[in-house]
């Protein structure tokens, strides 16, 4: 498949992830309002957004909805999957365990406990990772979260 078609497809599905993330706006406390869709054979098989604090992250909600269909699929996430234990386990581990083979990420999570570690974990476990799809739109949508990280309001 040629690069232009892949880029168009990635933007199309990332736009769906952006719309999922917008459903979580002002509902997640200090957590980012992330959106995720999982795609297989050009069909969305799972989608999700960040739950309220202490609840599932967007990746887990989408993986749960996709059931066992996620093997070999592509996951589109507006923000890098987390890589640390907090109130919930690391999303990057759940992505690998689900059998997803490709992950398209809008922006890297600048939070010091993540900041590239989720991407590294995915790649070390054999997943293809694409970065920067719809980056400008996602940065605008996540302005509050990004500002909170920059001001060290998130510990």
N, C-alpha and C positions, 0 to 999 in steps of 0.2 A: 504494500500500500504506500502511496507516495506521501511525503511529509506534509503537504498542504491538507490532504484529506484527514490525516491523523490529527493535525492541529485543529482543524474545524470540528472534528468529532470530540476532541478533548474539551474545547471551549463550549460546545453544546451541552455536554454532560456536566461540566463544572458549573455552568449556569444553573442547572438543576440543583447542584449542591449549594450554591449561593442562596437560592430561594429557600432551601431547607433551613439553612443557617439563620435566615431572616425570621423564621418562625420562632426562634429562641431569643430574639432580641428583647432585652430588658427582663428576662426570665431566669437568668443563670447566675446572678450575683456577680462575683469577681471572675467566674469562669467565662471563657470566650464562647460566644454563640456560634458554634461550628455547625456546618452542614455537610452531609455525606450522602452520596449515592453509590450503589454498587451496580455495575453493568456487566451483563454477559450476553453474548450473541445479539448485541444492539438493543437489549431490553433492560430496563431498570428492574432489578430483582430485589433491591432493598434500599431503603432510604431512612435517614434519621437526622436528628439534631440534638444538641446538648440538652440534657434534662436539668432540672433544678439542682443546686449544689448537693453533692453527695449521691446523686443519681447517675445513671449511665451517661457516658460521653456519646457523641454522635456516631462514632465508629461502631460501638457496641450495639446501639439501637438499630443501625442499618444491618449489621451482621446477623443479629437476631431475626430480623424480618426476612433476610435472604435464606435462612435455614441452611440446608446442605448444598444449595445451588451455587454458593460462592466459589467453589473450587474452580480455579482457572480464570476467575473474573477480574475485572478492573475496579478499583475503589477510587472514587474522586472525593477528596476532602479539602475544604477551604483552608484548613490549618494542619500543619504537621501533626501526626498522631503522637500522643504523649508517650513517654518512655520511663516513667517513674511510678512508684507506688505512692498514692495519696489516699483519698477516700475511696478510690477505685484502683484496680490493677492497671498496668500499662496497656494502652490501646494497641501499640505496635505489636505486642506479643499476640493479642487476639487476632490481629490482621493476619499474621503469619500462620497461626493455628487454623484459621478459617480456610486456607487453601487459595486465597487470593494471590495472583501472580504479578499484578501490576498496580502501582499506586500513583495517582496524579494528585499533586499537592499544590494548592494556591500559593501559600506563603509558609516560610519556616517559622516555627514558634520561637520567639525571642526569650521566652521565660528560661531562666538559667538551668532549671532542672530538665529541660527538653533541648532547645537550641541546637538542632542537628542530630541529636542522639537517636531520635525516633527514626530518622532517615537512615542513619548509619546501621541501626538494628535491622531495618527492612532489607537493605542492600546486602548486609552480611548473611542474611538468611535467604538470599537468592531472588529477591523480588526486584523487578524493574521499577525505578522511581523517576518520575518526571516532575520538575518544579516550575513554578512561576506562571501557571495558567490562570488568567484573569486576575493577576496579582494586584493591579491598581484598584479594581473594584472591591476585592476582598480586603485590602488594607483600609479602604474607606469604611467598609462595613464593620471592621474590627477596631476602629479608631479608639474607642473607649478602652478596650482590653489592652491594646498596644501602648496607650498612654499610661495605663496602670502598671504595666510591666516596666516601662521606662522610668517611672517614678518610684519603683520598688514597693508598690502597694501590695503586691502579691508575694507572699513568703513561701 
